[in-house]
Amino acid sequence: MMSYRSAVFCLGGGSLTLIGWLAASGLSLWAAIATVVLALLIFVGLTRVVAESGVATAVSPLIAASTLVSATGSEVLGPTGLVGLAYAHVWSTDIRTFVMASCIHSLKLSEHMDRNIRPLFWVLLLAIVISLIGSISTILYLAYEYGGINLNGWFFGGGTRAPFNFIADKLQTPAGPSLEGWVNSILGGGFMTILMAARHRLLWWPRHPIGYPISMVWLMDQLWFSIFLAWLFKLVIIKYGGPAFYTRARPFFLGLIAGQFVTAAIWLVIDSFTGMTDNVVFWI
């Protein structure tokens, strides 16, 4: 991977670019810095959730732009700043899977490689570039060929209007800082601190703190049963088979993950031959 010095330079350069972009879009310099800091904190938090829990995807209960509006009030940001925040939703909101989580998984996998893992960075960079080119080209082609609104009602409809509806509401009814939001954030942060301290200091503590921040997001309505089954399988295997049997059973769990994607691919092939549409295999 890259050196620590290069990583720091890239982080600084990327952050300055985002801050400059936000400032050019209408935000005050302090608001641009606050937005980037909030977004980075959310990204790091989501990455830790994915790394420690193993969930395939996670959604943050916080949005950087909305949190800033709630904390400072819409009046202090002004109309230009609010409109600038709306455009920040495209990279900081409704995140399901993102590069930081994928990279931390790759670092874990690299533990089984030789000591020289520098080439892994270039492989990851190549994968990112190919993914960007392939996904953007595919979306543009499908959207112009069939009409974006016919593809997905959220990504081409409700999701694109949501940030501007939010900003329009704040422009029509300006408000100051949300006392309720501050109180809830302080209480939530305090409770999360207690849970993390209990996990690290109390050997008998049975609950993982990650369940608290992600339990109430809408995505858990679709994932909770899969998480429950994985926990149940693991519990039974370790209890009655021991660690050795658990190690041998790993291909079973990998097969469950691969099976979902294989099933999706098979139905895409069937649809291409039969002309069927609107068959959503899974969507998260």
Buried (B, 14 or more C-beta within 10 A) or exposed (E): BBEEEEEEEEEEEEBEEBBEBBBEBBBBEEBBBBBBBBBBBBBEBBBBBBBEBEBBBBBBBBBBBBBBBBBBBBEBBBEEBBBBBBBBBEEBBBBEEBEBBBBBEBEEEEEEEEEEBEEBBEEBEEEEEEEEEEEEEEBEEBBEEEEBEEBBEEBBEEBBEBBBEBBBEBEEEBEEBBEEBEEEBEEBEEEBEEBBEBBEEEEEEEEEBBEBBBEEBEBBEEBEEEBEEBEEBEEEBEEEEEEEEBEEBEEEBEEEEEEBEEEEEEBEEEBEEEEEEEEEEEEE
